[in-house]
Amino acid sequence: MATPASSQLLPLELIDKCVGSKIHIIMKSDKEIVGTLLGFDDFVNMVLEDVTEFENTAEGRRVTKLDQILLNGNNITMLIPGGEGPDVI
């Protein structure tokens, strides 16, 4: 009996599938970013548009809207394809 070939998806291939769609990014700092991924490079530096930045501060959660950003991939902890961002209470 033959076993089915296992398909393998590499990290950069997954990110490539996200180009043009929403992505939720958790940063090393107390920031989370949600936006539409326009492109990225081998270092996972990203260009995003229609961005919402969520930052936890001592005063509470701060929400900032940005048209377009270039995000340094060195500061990214986790990427969530199609993510809607943190729940705002």
Helices and strands as residue ranges (DSSP letters): H 11-17, E 22-27, E 31-40, E 46-57, E 60-71, G 73-75, E 76-81
